[in-house]
Amino acid sequence: MFENLQGSSLDRRSFLRGSAMFALAIGVAVVPAFAQQQPPQQPKPEEEKKEDEKKKEEPKDPFDTGDKKDDKDKKLVDAEGREYRVCPQCAYNMYKQGRMWVCENCGYSYVE
């Protein structure tokens, strides 16, 4: 394929030299574009105060209903009317047996 080229022979060394020159030309063209980018401007103290006030006003949880009840106060009841909790390992139902909560699925248990 390359045997019929006129004017110069294309060997490995000349190919690599040409590739290096091409990469250098691309690099020289790209570097000034990155050099022109300005660093982000520091916000003024007044803007910082306003941002802090906005953060304080916004609730931490967007789905928070405003109820301050703990998970212990919420009682989940299944179809049979038994109280249950959600297993921390497999997210299946845990039922109370005496003083222990036991998962039906994985057997995880803890004492209340």
C-alpha positions as CSV (number, residue, x, y, z in Angstrom):
1,M,0.0,0.0,0.0
2,F,2.7,2.5,1.0
3,E,5.2,1.1,-1.5
4,N,3.9,3.3,-4.3
5,L,4.2,6.7,-2.5
6,Q,6.2,9.2,-4.5
7,G,8.7,11.6,-3.0
8,S,9.4,10.1,0.3
9,S,9.6,6.8,2.0
10,L,7.3,6.2,4.9
11,D,9.0,4.2,7.6
12,R,8.3,3.8,11.2
13,R,10.6,6.6,12.3
14,S,9.2,9.2,10.0
15,F,5.6,8.2,10.9
16,L,6.3,8.6,14.6
17,R,8.1,12.0,14.0
18,G,5.1,13.2,12.0
19,S,2.7,12.0,14.7
20,A,4.7,13.8,17.4
21,M,4.6,17.1,15.3
22,F,0.8,16.8,14.9
23,A,0.3,16.2,18.6
24,L,2.5,19.2,19.4
25,A,0.5,21.4,17.1
26,I,-2.8,20.3,18.7
27,G,-1.3,20.9,22.2
28,V,-0.1,24.4,21.3
29,A,-3.5,25.2,19.9
30,V,-5.3,24.0,23.1
31,V,-3.1,25.4,25.8
32,P,-4.0,29.1,25.3
33,A,-7.7,28.2,25.6
34,F,-7.1,26.8,29.1
35,A,-4.8,29.7,30.0
36,Q,-7.6,32.3,29.3
37,Q,-10.0,30.7,31.8
38,Q,-10.4,32.9,34.9
39,P,-10.5,31.5,38.4
40,P,-13.9,31.7,40.1
41,Q,-14.5,34.9,41.8
42,Q,-14.7,35.0,45.6
43,P,-18.2,35.9,46.8
44,K,-18.5,39.2,48.7
45,P,-19.1,39.0,52.4
46,E,-22.7,40.3,51.9
47,E,-23.4,37.5,49.5
48,E,-22.0,35.0,51.9
49,K,-24.3,36.2,54.6
50,K,-27.3,35.9,52.3
51,E,-26.3,32.4,51.3
52,D,-25.9,31.4,55.0
53,E,-29.4,32.8,55.7
54,K,-30.9,30.9,52.8
55,K,-29.3,27.6,54.1
56,K,-30.7,28.2,57.5
57,E,-34.2,28.8,56.2
58,E,-34.3,25.7,54.0
59,P,-35.2,22.4,55.7
60,K,-32.6,19.8,55.6
61,D,-34.9,17.1,54.2
62,P,-37.1,18.2,51.3
63,F,-39.6,15.5,52.1
64,D,-39.8,16.4,55.7
65,T,-43.4,16.9,56.8
66,G,-42.5,18.8,59.9
67,D,-43.3,16.0,62.3
68,K,-40.6,15.5,65.0
69,K,-41.6,12.0,65.9
70,D,-38.9,9.4,66.1
71,D,-39.0,6.1,64.2
72,K,-39.7,4.4,67.6
73,D,-42.9,6.4,68.0
74,K,-44.2,5.3,64.5
75,K,-45.8,2.0,64.7
76,L,-46.1,0.0,61.5
77,V,-48.9,-2.5,61.4
78,D,-49.3,-5.4,58.9
79,A,-52.4,-6.8,57.4
80,E,-53.0,-9.1,60.4
81,G,-52.7,-6.2,62.8
82,R,-49.3,-7.1,64.2
83,E,-46.7,-4.4,64.8
84,Y,-43.5,-4.7,62.8
85,R,-40.3,-3.0,62.0
86,V,-38.1,-3.0,58.9
87,C,-35.0,-5.1,59.0
88,P,-31.8,-3.1,58.6
89,Q,-30.1,-5.9,56.7
90,C,-32.6,-7.2,54.2
91,A,-35.5,-4.6,54.5
92,Y,-38.0,-7.3,55.3
93,N,-40.5,-7.3,58.2
94,M,-39.3,-7.9,61.8
95,Y,-41.7,-9.0,64.4
96,K,-41.4,-8.8,68.2
97,Q,-41.0,-12.1,70.0
98,G,-40.8,-11.4,73.8
99,R,-38.2,-8.6,74.1
100,M,-36.5,-9.4,70.8
101,W,-37.2,-8.2,67.3
102,V,-36.6,-11.0,64.8
103,C,-36.5,-10.8,61.0
104,E,-38.7,-13.3,59.2
105,N,-36.4,-13.4,56.2
106,C,-32.8,-13.4,57.3
107,G,-33.1,-14.1,61.0
108,Y,-31.4,-10.9,62.1
109,S,-32.5,-10.1,65.7
110,Y,-31.8,-7.5,68.5
111,V,-33.1,-6.9,72.0
112,E,-35.2,-3.8,72.5
